[in-house]
Amino acid sequence: MTYPWHLYLMSVIYIFAGTMHFINPKVYLRIMPKYLPQPKLLVALSGLAEILLGIGACFSVTKDLSLYGIMAMLTVFLSVHFYMLKGKKEAARIPKWMLILRIPLQFALIYWAYYYLGDI
């Protein structure tokens, strides 16, 4: 089955983002909330999840499950975005206005995945 190009674009974005967890894990470790255990493992698992879910969204057998997974993952990632608003150190030198804009962007990304559920 052929899907719209923008579903494939979304998939490529998640595959790229997940790959970056392995290429430059320090970026993700810097923003990992301190209250979460085993930050290196969590960075690797979240990267792997992004890659697998991005790939899964491209195939009819796994598309919907992967899209639900993406929506769940993005919901969990909201905790990181709120954590980064906590203070200067947690913000990792990202301007506060940008951190605030990331929150509605996260909801837009959740909707983007939701849009492709079911038959398209």
PyMOL commands that set and color helices and strands:
alter all, ss='L'
color gray80, all
select helices_A, chain A and resi 5-23+25-31+39-56+63-84+96-115
alter helices_A, ss='H'
color red, helices_A
deselect
rebuild
show_as cartoon
